[in-house]
Amino acid sequence: MIILFAAILLLFGASKLPELARSMGKATGEFKKARLESEKEIKEIDLIIK
């Protein structure tokens, strides 16, 4: 894990890390939101079919 962090630090530089972490956090949030929404739609469809 430390080696991975060091490689990212070398590739992007210290000034880009907060921006990179923020964008990764936003992407993760959007992914979870989309997953929950699709699961909700699937459950609704299952209720309609049954």
C-alpha positions in Angstrom: 0.0 0.0 0.0 2.8 2.4 0.8 4.6 1.6 -2.4 1.4 2.3 -4.4 1.0 5.6 -2.6 4.6 6.5 -3.3 4.2 5.7 -7.0 1.1 7.8 -7.2 2.9 10.7 -5.4 5.7 10.5 -8.0 3.4 10.3 -11.0 1.0 13.1 -10.0 2.9 15.3 -7.5 1.9 16.4 -4.1 -0.2 19.3 -5.4 -2.5 17.0 -7.5 -3.2 14.4 -4.8 -6.1 16.3 -3.0 -7.7 16.9 -6.4 -7.3 13.3 -7.4 -8.7 12.0 -4.1 -11.7 14.4 -4.3 -12.5 13.2 -7.9 -12.1 9.6 -6.8 -14.5 10.2 -3.9 -17.1 11.8 -6.2 -16.8 9.0 -8.6 -17.3 6.4 -5.9 -20.3 8.3 -4.6 -21.9 8.4 -8.0 -21.2 4.7 -8.5 -23.0 3.9 -5.2 -25.9 6.2 -6.1 -26.3 4.6 -9.5 -26.1 1.1 -8.0 -28.7 1.8 -5.4 -31.0 3.3 -8.0 -30.7 0.3 -10.3 -31.3 -2.1 -7.4 -34.5 -0.1 -6.5 -35.7 -0.3 -10.1 -35.1 -4.0 -10.3 -37.1 -4.5 -7.0 -39.9 -2.4 -8.5 -40.0 -4.5 -11.6 -40.0 -7.7 -9.6 -43.0 -6.4 -7.6 -44.9 -5.6 -10.9 -44.1 -9.0 -12.4 -45.2 -10.9 -9.4 
